[in-house]
Amino acid sequence: MINRTIYIITILLSCLSLLTTSCSVSRPYGMSKEQFQDQKELEKDKEAAAKAYEKARKEAAKEFWSMQSKEVKKRIKKNNKKRSWETKQRKRR
């Protein structure tokens, strides 16, 4: 009974050690450290560009709405509601 328990524990620990070592490698197989670092830097640059684009888009939208008169704002809002209602009606059919 004790031998069987020790055997099971040994097998479980060896499987666990194999799983942890295979998961500890953070870069894909066959990729050098330099390639991996370059890829990480490109991803960071891409993320920064996406943030800058989103910020510029928000600023443009804010400027657009600040330039509109109250009547135009109401008309645009009403048209958007009507368009969304029509879209829902088309989906129901």
Biopython code that builds the backbone (N, CA, C, O; Angstrom):
import numpy as np
from Bio.PDB.StructureBuilder import StructureBuilder

atoms = [
    (1, "MET", "N", (0.821, -1.196, 0.000)),
    (1, "MET", "CA", (0.000, 0.000, 0.000)),
    (1, "MET", "C", (0.865, 1.260, 0.000)),
    (1, "MET", "O", (0.589, 2.195, -0.752)),
    (2, "ILE", "N", (1.887, 1.298, 0.815)),
    (2, "ILE", "CA", (2.766, 2.458, 0.894)),
    (2, "ILE", "C", (3.553, 2.596, -0.404)),
    (2, "ILE", "O", (3.746, 3.710, -0.891)),
    (3, "ASN", "N", (4.011, 1.481, -0.972)),
    (3, "ASN", "CA", (4.758, 1.522, -2.224)),
    (3, "ASN", "C", (3.899, 2.082, -3.358)),
    (3, "ASN", "O", (4.371, 2.857, -4.189)),
    (4, "ARG", "N", (2.636, 1.678, -3.374)),
    (4, "ARG", "CA", (1.727, 2.165, -4.411)),
    (4, "ARG", "C", (1.496, 3.664, -4.266)),
    (4, "ARG", "O", (1.455, 4.375, -5.270)),
    (5, "THR", "N", (1.345, 4.155, -3.051)),
    (5, "THR", "CA", (1.141, 5.577, -2.797)),
    (5, "THR", "C", (2.365, 6.373, -3.207)),
    (5, "THR", "O", (2.240, 7.426, -3.833)),
    (6, "ILE", "N", (3.528, 5.890, -2.867)),
    (6, "ILE", "CA", (4.771, 6.568, -3.250)),
    (6, "ILE", "C", (4.897, 6.594, -4.765)),
    (6, "ILE", "O", (5.313, 7.603, -5.336)),
    (7, "TYR", "N", (4.543, 5.497, -5.419)),
    (7, "TYR", "CA", (4.613, 5.417, -6.873)),
    (7, "TYR", "C", (3.667, 6.450, -7.509)),
    (7, "TYR", "O", (4.051, 7.143, -8.451)),
    (8, "ILE", "N", (2.448, 6.549, -7.002)),
    (8, "ILE", "CA", (1.468, 7.504, -7.537)),
    (8, "ILE", "C", (1.939, 8.934, -7.320)),
    (8, "ILE", "O", (1.824, 9.764, -8.222)),
    (9, "ILE", "N", (2.464, 9.235, -6.145)),
    (9, "ILE", "CA", (2.956, 10.579, -5.855)),
    (9, "ILE", "C", (4.130, 10.926, -6.767)),
    (9, "ILE", "O", (4.230, 12.050, -7.258)),
    (10, "THR", "N", (5.018, 9.956, -6.990)),
    (10, "THR", "CA", (6.162, 10.180, -7.874)),
    (10, "THR", "C", (5.699, 10.488, -9.295)),
    (10, "THR", "O", (6.223, 11.399, -9.935)),
    (11, "ILE", "N", (4.744, 9.751, -9.777)),
    (11, "ILE", "CA", (4.223, 9.985, -11.134)),
    (11, "ILE", "C", (3.558, 11.357, -11.223)),
    (11, "ILE", "O", (3.772, 12.087, -12.190)),
    (12, "LEU", "N", (2.760, 11.709, -10.229)),
    (12, "LEU", "CA", (2.093, 13.015, -10.230)),
    (12, "LEU", "C", (3.100, 14.159, -10.204)),
    (12, "LEU", "O", (2.941, 15.140, -10.929)),
    (13, "LEU", "N", (4.117, 14.043, -9.387)),
    (13, "LEU", "CA", (5.133, 15.093, -9.315)),
    (13, "LEU", "C", (5.917, 15.216, -10.618)),
    (13, "LEU", "O", (6.240, 16.324, -11.046)),
    (14, "SER", "N", (6.220, 14.097, -11.242)),
    (14, "SER", "CA", (6.952, 14.166, -12.511)),
    (14, "SER", "C", (6.083, 14.790, -13.602)),
    (14, "SER", "O", (6.579, 15.574, -14.412)),
    (15, "CYS", "N", (4.813, 14.458, -13.634)),
    (15, "CYS", "CA", (3.904, 15.082, -14.617)),
    (15, "CYS", "C", (3.773, 16.579, -14.347)),
    (15, "CYS", "O", (3.760, 17.387, -15.276)),
    (16, "LEU", "N", (3.679, 16.931, -13.091)),
    (16, "LEU", "CA", (3.560, 18.341, -12.731)),
    (16, "LEU", "C", (4.820, 19.115, -13.111)),
    (16, "LEU", "O", (4.737, 20.249, -13.582)),
    (17, "SER", "N", (5.977, 18.507, -12.909)),
    (17, "SER", "CA", (7.218, 19.197, -13.266)),
    (17, "SER", "C", (7.332, 19.356, -14.781)),
    (17, "SER", "O", (7.846, 20.370, -15.253)),
    (18, "LEU", "N", (6.867, 18.384, -15.542)),
    (18, "LEU", "CA", (6.888, 18.507, -16.997)),
    (18, "LEU", "C", (5.951, 19.623, -17.468)),
    (18, "LEU", "O", (6.280, 20.375, -18.386)),
    (19, "LEU", "N", (4.800, 19.719, -16.839)),
    (19, "LEU", "CA", (3.851, 20.769, -17.222)),
    (19, "LEU", "C", (4.372, 22.157, -16.895)),
    (19, "LEU", "O", (4.219, 23.078, -17.697)),
    (20, "THR", "N", (4.980, 22.318, -15.744)),
    (20, "THR", "CA", (5.463, 23.643, -15.354)),
    (20, "THR", "C", (6.651, 24.074, -16.196)),
    (20, "THR", "O", (6.790, 25.257, -16.507)),
    (21, "THR", "N", (7.505, 23.140, -16.568)),
    (21, "THR", "CA", (8.655, 23.530, -17.394)),
    (21, "THR", "C", (8.210, 23.874, -18.808)),
    (21, "THR", "O", (8.787, 24.767, -19.428)),
    (22, "SER", "N", (7.211, 23.197, -19.326)),
    (22, "SER", "CA", (6.756, 23.508, -20.683)),
    (22, "SER", "C", (6.002, 24.833, -20.705)),
    (22, "SER", "O", (6.012, 25.522, -21.725)),
    (23, "CYS", "N", (5.360, 25.200, -19.624)),
    (23, "CYS", "CA", (4.626, 26.463, -19.576)),
    (23, "CYS", "C", (5.529, 27.651, -19.266)),
    (23, "CYS", "O", (5.156, 28.797, -19.517)),
    (24, "SER", "N", (6.702, 27.387, -18.727)),
    (24, "SER", "CA", (7.553, 28.496, -18.327)),
    (24, "SER", "C", (8.218, 29.177, -19.509)),
    (24, "SER", "O", (8.701, 30.301, -19.370)),
    (25, "VAL", "N", (8.259, 28.536, -20.662)),
    (25, "VAL", "CA", (8.851, 29.150, -21.840)),
    (25, "VAL", "C", (7.832, 30.133, -22.399)),
    (25, "VAL", "O", (6.728, 29.749, -22.786)),
    (26, "SER", "N", (8.213, 31.399, -22.437)),
    (26, "SER", "CA", (7.253, 32.421, -22.834)),
    (26, "SER", "C", (7.300, 32.735, -24.319)),
    (26, "SER", "O", (6.387, 33.377, -24.840)),
    (27, "ARG", "N", (8.329, 32.303, -25.001)),
    (27, "ARG", "CA", (8.416, 32.607, -26.423)),
    (27, "ARG", "C", (8.091, 31.347, -27.236)),
    (27, "ARG", "O", (8.294, 30.234, -26.753)),
    (28, "PRO", "N", (7.601, 31.510, -28.435)),
    (28, "PRO", "CA", (7.263, 30.361, -29.272)),
    (28, "PRO", "C", (8.500, 29.543, -29.642)),
    (28, "PRO", "O", (9.623, 30.047, -29.656)),
    (29, "TYR", "N", (8.264, 28.302, -29.931)),
    (29, "TYR", "CA", (9.356, 27.384, -30.270)),
    (29, "TYR", "C", (10.033, 27.842, -31.552)),
    (29, "TYR", "O", (9.363, 28.206, -32.518)),
    (30, "GLY", "N", (11.350, 27.824, -31.561)),
    (30, "GLY", "CA", (12.110, 28.167, -32.749)),
    (30, "GLY", "C", (12.374, 29.654, -32.908)),
    (30, "GLY", "O", (12.975, 30.063, -33.901)),
    (31, "MET", "N", (11.942, 30.475, -31.960)),
    (31, "MET", "CA", (12.155, 31.915, -32.064)),
    (31, "MET", "C", (13.304, 32.310, -31.134)),
    (31, "MET", "O", (13.316, 31.941, -29.960)),
    (32, "SER", "N", (14.257, 33.054, -31.664)),
    (32, "SER", "CA", (15.388, 33.460, -30.845)),
    (32, "SER", "C", (14.961, 34.575, -29.891)),
    (32, "SER", "O", (13.891, 35.164, -30.045)),
    (33, "LYS", "N", (15.805, 34.852, -28.914)),
    (33, "LYS", "CA", (15.498, 35.893, -27.940)),
    (33, "LYS", "C", (15.384, 37.265, -28.600)),
    (33, "LYS", "O", (14.525, 38.072, -28.244)),
    (34, "GLU", "N", (16.271, 37.515, -29.572)),
    (34, "GLU", "CA", (16.251, 38.811, -30.258)),
    (34, "GLU", "C", (14.962, 38.996, -31.049)),
    (34, "GLU", "O", (14.366, 40.073, -31.040)),
    (35, "GLN", "N", (14.537, 37.931, -31.735)),
    (35, "GLN", "CA", (13.286, 38.001, -32.486)),
    (35, "GLN", "C", (12.108, 38.227, -31.552)),
    (35, "GLN", "O", (11.197, 38.999, -31.851)),
    (36, "PHE", "N", (12.143, 37.540, -30.416)),
    (36, "PHE", "CA", (11.063, 37.680, -29.450)),
    (36, "PHE", "C", (11.020, 39.100, -28.892)),
    (36, "PHE", "O", (9.941, 39.674, -28.739)),
    (37, "GLN", "N", (12.180, 39.666, -28.588)),
    (37, "GLN", "CA", (12.235, 41.040, -28.078)),
    (37, "GLN", "C", (11.727, 42.024, -29.130)),
    (37, "GLN", "O", (10.985, 42.953, -28.813)),
    (38, "ASP", "N", (12.135, 41.813, -30.389)),
    (38, "ASP", "CA", (11.669, 42.681, -31.471)),
    (38, "ASP", "C", (10.159, 42.611, -31.622)),
    (38, "ASP", "O", (9.497, 43.627, -31.834)),
    (39, "GLN", "N", (9.620, 41.404, -31.512)),
    (39, "GLN", "CA", (8.180, 41.230, -31.636)),
    (39, "GLN", "C", (7.449, 41.946, -30.493)),
    (39, "GLN", "O", (6.409, 42.569, -30.708)),
    (40, "LYS", "N", (7.997, 41.851, -29.286)),
    (40, "LYS", "CA", (7.383, 42.531, -28.143)),
    (40, "LYS", "C", (7.400, 44.055, -28.341)),
    (40, "LYS", "O", (6.427, 44.744, -28.038)),
    (41, "GLU", "N", (8.532, 44.564, -28.858)),
    (41, "GLU", "CA", (8.626, 46.009, -29.103)),
    (41, "GLU", "C", (7.641, 46.457, -30.175)),
    (41, "GLU", "O", (7.028, 47.517, -30.051)),
    (42, "LEU", "N", (7.485, 45.656, -31.223)),
    (42, "LEU", "CA", (6.515, 45.982, -32.270)),
    (42, "LEU", "C", (5.087, 46.000, -31.724)),
    (42, "LEU", "O", (4.285, 46.857, -32.097)),
    (43, "GLU", "N", (4.777, 45.056, -30.847)),
    (43, "GLU", "CA", (3.450, 45.014, -30.243)),
    (43, "GLU", "C", (3.215, 46.248, -29.374)),
    (43, "GLU", "O", (2.121, 46.813, -29.376)),
    (44, "LYS", "N", (4.244, 46.667, -28.629)),
    (44, "LYS", "CA", (4.123, 47.868, -27.800)),
    (44, "LYS", "C", (3.904, 49.106, -28.668)),
    (44, "LYS", "O", (3.076, 49.959, -28.348)),
    (45, "ASP", "N", (4.655, 49.197, -29.772)),
    (45, "ASP", "CA", (4.505, 50.327, -30.687)),
    (45, "ASP", "C", (3.106, 50.342, -31.300)),
    (45, "ASP", "O", (2.488, 51.397, -31.442)),
    (46, "LYS", "N", (2.623, 49.165, -31.659)),
    (46, "LYS", "CA", (1.286, 49.049, -32.243)),
    (46, "LYS", "C", (0.230, 49.501, -31.239)),
    (46, "LYS", "O", (-0.715, 50.206, -31.594)),
    (47, "GLU", "N", (0.397, 49.094, -29.995)),
    (47, "GLU", "CA", (-0.525, 49.479, -28.927)),
    (47, "GLU", "C", (-0.512, 50.992, -28.719)),
    (47, "GLU", "O", (-1.565, 51.611, -28.572)),
    (48, "ALA", "N", (0.677, 51.582, -28.708)),
    (48, "ALA", "CA", (0.804, 53.025, -28.521)),
    (48, "ALA", "C", (0.165, 53.776, -29.682)),
    (48, "ALA", "O", (-0.486, 54.801, -29.476)),
    (49, "ALA", "N", (0.345, 53.274, -30.896)),
    (49, "ALA", "CA", (-0.270, 53.919, -32.066)),
    (49, "ALA", "C", (-1.786, 53.823, -31.997)),
    (49, "ALA", "O", (-2.485, 54.767, -32.366)),
    (50, "ALA", "N", (-2.303, 52.689, -31.526)),
    (50, "ALA", "CA", (-3.752, 52.525, -31.401)),
    (50, "ALA", "C", (-4.314, 53.495, -30.365)),
    (50, "ALA", "O", (-5.384, 54.071, -30.567)),
    (51, "LYS", "N", (-3.596, 53.677, -29.259)),
    (51, "LYS", "CA", (-4.033, 54.624, -28.233)),
    (51, "LYS", "C", (-4.026, 56.053, -28.767)),
    (51, "LYS", "O", (-4.951, 56.822, -28.508)),
    (52, "ALA", "N", (-2.981, 56.403, -29.510)),
    (52, "ALA", "CA", (-2.896, 57.750, -30.079)),
    (52, "ALA", "C", (-4.024, 57.980, -31.083)),
    (52, "ALA", "O", (-4.612, 59.061, -31.119)),
    (53, "TYR", "N", (-4.326, 56.972, -31.894)),
    (53, "TYR", "CA", (-5.416, 57.090, -32.869)),
    (53, "TYR", "C", (-6.743, 57.292, -32.151)),
    (53, "TYR", "O", (-7.543, 58.142, -32.542)),
    (54, "GLU", "N", (-6.975, 56.515, -31.107)),
    (54, "GLU", "CA", (-8.236, 56.619, -30.363)),
    (54, "GLU", "C", (-8.366, 57.995, -29.710)),
    (54, "GLU", "O", (-9.449, 58.580, -29.697)),
    (55, "LYS", "N", (-7.273, 58.502, -29.176)),
    (55, "LYS", "CA", (-7.289, 59.819, -28.549)),
    (55, "LYS", "C", (-7.588, 60.903, -29.583)),
    (55, "LYS", "O", (-8.372, 61.814, -29.317)),
    (56, "ALA", "N", (-6.973, 60.810, -30.752)),
    (56, "ALA", "CA", (-7.216, 61.790, -31.817)),
    (56, "ALA", "C", (-8.659, 61.713, -32.304)),
    (56, "ALA", "O", (-9.275, 62.738, -32.598)),
    (57, "ARG", "N", (-9.196, 60.496, -32.389)),
    (57, "ARG", "CA", (-10.579, 60.318, -32.825)),
    (57, "ARG", "C", (-11.551, 60.951, -31.830)),
    (57, "ARG", "O", (-12.519, 61.601, -32.224)),
    (58, "LYS", "N", (-11.285, 60.755, -30.549)),
    (58, "LYS", "CA", (-12.138, 61.355, -29.516)),
    (58, "LYS", "C", (-12.064, 62.873, -29.556)),
    (58, "LYS", "O", (-13.082, 63.552, -29.426)),
    (59, "GLU", "N", (-10.862, 63.406, -29.736)),
    (59, "GLU", "CA", (-10.704, 64.859, -29.817)),
    (59, "GLU", "C", (-11.449, 65.431, -31.022)),
    (59, "GLU", "O", (-12.073, 66.488, -30.931)),
    (60, "ALA", "N", (-11.379, 64.724, -32.152)),
    (60, "ALA", "CA", (-12.068, 65.184, -33.358)),
    (60, "ALA", "C", (-13.581, 65.176, -33.148)),
    (60, "ALA", "O", (-14.276, 66.104, -33.562)),
    (61, "ALA", "N", (-14.083, 64.129, -32.507)),
    (61, "ALA", "CA", (-15.511, 64.045, -32.236)),
    (61, "ALA", "C", (-15.944, 65.163, -31.280)),
    (61, "ALA", "O", (-16.995, 65.778, -31.463)),
    (62, "LYS", "N", (-15.131, 65.410, -30.277)),
    (62, "LYS", "CA", (-15.437, 66.465, -29.316)),
    (62, "LYS", "C", (-15.466, 67.831, -29.999)),
    (62, "LYS", "O", (-16.347, 68.648, -29.730)),
    (63, "GLU", "N", (-14.504, 68.071, -30.875)),
    (63, "GLU", "CA", (-14.460, 69.339, -31.600)),
    (63, "GLU", "C", (-15.660, 69.470, -32.540)),
    (63, "GLU", "O", (-16.245, 70.547, -32.658)),
    (64, "PHE", "N", (-16.024, 68.377, -33.205)),
    (64, "PHE", "CA", (-17.174, 68.390, -34.107)),
    (64, "PHE", "C", (-18.443, 68.770, -33.361)),
    (64, "PHE", "O", (-19.208, 69.621, -33.814)),
    (65, "TRP", "N", (-18.663, 68.136, -32.216)),
    (65, "TRP", "CA", (-19.898, 68.409, -31.472)),
    (65, "TRP", "C", (-19.891, 69.803, -30.857)),
    (65, "TRP", "O", (-20.951, 70.411, -30.701)),
    (66, "SER", "N", (-18.736, 70.310, -30.511)),
    (66, "SER", "CA", (-18.692, 71.659, -29.926)),
    (66, "SER", "C", (-19.007, 72.722, -30.971)),
    (66, "SER", "O", (-19.465, 73.812, -30.628)),
    (67, "MET", "N", (-18.765, 72.411, -32.257)),
    (67, "MET", "CA", (-19.014, 73.381, -33.316)),
    (67, "MET", "C", (-20.479, 73.383, -33.783)),
    (67, "MET", "O", (-20.910, 74.322, -34.452)),
    (68, "GLN", "N", (-21.242, 72.340, -33.434)),
    (68, "GLN", "CA", (-22.620, 72.230, -33.913)),
    (68, "GLN", "C", (-23.567, 73.059, -33.045)),
    (68, "GLN", "O", (-23.344, 73.247, -31.849)),
    (69, "SER", "N", (-24.633, 73.548, -33.687)),
    (69, "SER", "CA", (-25.646, 74.296, -32.937)),
    (69, "SER", "C", (-26.575, 73.314, -32.232)),
    (69, "SER", "O", (-26.530, 72.108, -32.478)),
    (70, "LYS", "N", (-27.400, 73.843, -31.369)),
    (70, "LYS", "CA", (-28.300, 73.005, -30.588)),
    (70, "LYS", "C", (-29.311, 72.290, -31.488)),
    (70, "LYS", "O", (-29.621, 71.120, -31.266)),
    (71, "GLU", "N", (-29.823, 72.989, -32.499)),
    (71, "GLU", "CA", (-30.817, 72.391, -33.394)),
    (71, "GLU", "C", (-30.203, 71.237, -34.192)),
    (71, "GLU", "O", (-30.832, 70.195, -34.379)),
    (72, "VAL", "N", (-28.985, 71.434, -34.652)),
    (72, "VAL", "CA", (-28.313, 70.388, -35.424)),
    (72, "VAL", "C", (-28.070, 69.168, -34.541)),
    (72, "VAL", "O", (-28.237, 68.033, -34.986)),
    (73, "LYS", "N", (-27.681, 69.397, -33.306)),
    (73, "LYS", "CA", (-27.449, 68.282, -32.384)),
    (73, "LYS", "C", (-28.732, 67.482, -32.193)),
    (73, "LYS", "O", (-28.705, 66.251, -32.188)),
    (74, "LYS", "N", (-29.867, 68.188, -32.036)),
    (74, "LYS", "CA", (-31.145, 67.505, -31.862)),
    (74, "LYS", "C", (-31.505, 66.706, -33.104)),
    (74, "LYS", "O", (-31.969, 65.571, -32.998)),
    (75, "ARG", "N", (-31.297, 67.286, -34.279)),
    (75, "ARG", "CA", (-31.633, 66.624, -35.525)),
    (75, "ARG", "C", (-30.791, 65.367, -35.721)),
    (75, "ARG", "O", (-31.313, 64.328, -36.125)),
    (76, "ILE", "N", (-29.492, 65.454, -35.437)),
    (76, "ILE", "CA", (-28.601, 64.295, -35.579)),
    (76, "ILE", "C", (-29.006, 63.194, -34.611)),
    (76, "ILE", "O", (-29.034, 62.018, -34.975)),
    (77, "LYS", "N", (-29.318, 63.575, -33.381)),
    (77, "LYS", "CA", (-29.726, 62.593, -32.383)),
    (77, "LYS", "C", (-31.019, 61.898, -32.819)),
    (77, "LYS", "O", (-31.150, 60.680, -32.698)),
    (78, "LYS", "N", (-31.971, 62.689, -33.326)),
    (78, "LYS", "CA", (-33.245, 62.129, -33.778)),
    (78, "LYS", "C", (-33.037, 61.182, -34.960)),
    (78, "LYS", "O", (-33.639, 60.109, -35.011)),
    (79, "ASN", "N", (-32.190, 61.575, -35.905)),
    (79, "ASN", "CA", (-31.910, 60.722, -37.060)),
    (79, "ASN", "C", (-31.231, 59.414, -36.655)),
    (79, "ASN", "O", (-31.523, 58.357, -37.214)),
    (80, "ASN", "N", (-30.328, 59.493, -35.688)),
    (80, "ASN", "CA", (-29.655, 58.282, -35.214)),
    (80, "ASN", "C", (-30.643, 57.331, -34.553)),
    (80, "ASN", "O", (-30.572, 56.117, -34.748)),
    (81, "LYS", "N", (-31.567, 57.888, -33.769)),
    (81, "LYS", "CA", (-32.582, 57.053, -33.132)),
    (81, "LYS", "C", (-33.460, 56.395, -34.186)),
    (81, "LYS", "O", (-33.765, 55.205, -34.098)),
    (82, "LYS", "N", (-33.868, 57.185, -35.192)),
    (82, "LYS", "CA", (-34.722, 56.656, -36.252)),
    (82, "LYS", "C", (-33.996, 55.555, -37.025)),
    (82, "LYS", "O", (-34.593, 54.530, -37.354)),
    (83, "ARG", "N", (-32.719, 55.763, -37.315)),
    (83, "ARG", "CA", (-31.931, 54.767, -38.044)),
    (83, "ARG", "C", (-31.804, 53.476, -37.244)),
    (83, "ARG", "O", (-31.926, 52.385, -37.802)),
    (84, "SER", "N", (-31.561, 53.594, -35.944)),
    (84, "SER", "CA", (-31.423, 52.392, -35.125)),
    (84, "SER", "C", (-32.764, 51.664, -35.010)),
    (84, "SER", "O", (-32.803, 50.434, -34.994)),
    (85, "TRP", "N", (-33.865, 52.422, -34.931)),
    (85, "TRP", "CA", (-35.188, 51.802, -34.873)),
    (85, "TRP", "C", (-35.473, 51.052, -36.164)),
    (85, "TRP", "O", (-35.987, 49.934, -36.131)),
    (86, "GLU", "N", (-35.140, 51.662, -37.315)),
    (86, "GLU", "CA", (-35.355, 51.011, -38.609)),
    (86, "GLU", "C", (-34.504, 49.741, -38.737)),
    (86, "GLU", "O", (-34.953, 48.746, -39.306)),
    (87, "THR", "N", (-33.304, 49.778, -38.219)),
    (87, "THR", "CA", (-32.425, 48.611, -38.260)),
    (87, "THR", "C", (-33.037, 47.472, -37.440)),
    (87, "THR", "O", (-33.031, 46.320, -37.873)),
    (88, "LYS", "N", (-33.558, 47.793, -36.270)),
    (88, "LYS", "CA", (-34.202, 46.776, -35.443)),
    (88, "LYS", "C", (-35.419, 46.201, -36.145)),
    (88, "LYS", "O", (-35.656, 44.995, -36.079)),
    (89, "GLN", "N", (-36.193, 47.044, -36.816)),
    (89, "GLN", "CA", (-37.379, 46.569, -37.530)),
    (89, "GLN", "C", (-36.983, 45.626, -38.658)),
    (89, "GLN", "O", (-37.651, 44.616, -38.879)),
    (90, "ARG", "N", (-35.907, 45.939, -39.373)),
    (90, "ARG", "CA", (-35.446, 45.075, -40.457)),
    (90, "ARG", "C", (-34.986, 43.733, -39.930)),
    (90, "ARG", "O", (-35.205, 42.709, -40.578)),
    (91, "LYS", "N", (-34.349, 43.716, -38.761)),
    (91, "LYS", "CA", (-33.870, 42.461, -38.177)),
    (91, "LYS", "C", (-35.027, 41.580, -37.748)),
    (91, "LYS", "O", (-34.921, 40.355, -37.802)),
    (92, "ARG", "N", (-36.121, 42.175, -37.325)),
    (92, "ARG", "CA", (-37.277, 41.413, -36.853)),
    (92, "ARG", "C", (-37.992, 40.704, -38.002)),
    (92, "ARG", "O", (-38.628, 39.672, -37.788)),
    (93, "ARG", "N", (-37.897, 41.235, -39.191)),
    (93, "ARG", "CA", (-38.627, 40.652, -40.335)),
    (93, "ARG", "C", (-38.013, 39.391, -40.816)),
    (93, "ARG", "O", (-38.509, 38.786, -41.766)),
]
sb = StructureBuilder()
sb.init_structure("model")
sb.init_model(0)
sb.init_chain("A")
sb.init_seg("    ")
for serial, (resi, resn, name, xyz) in enumerate(atoms, 1):
    if name == "N":
        sb.init_residue(resn, " ", resi, " ")
    sb.init_atom(name, np.array(xyz, "f"), 0.0, 1.0, " ", f" {name:<3s}", serial, name[0])
structure = sb.get_structure()
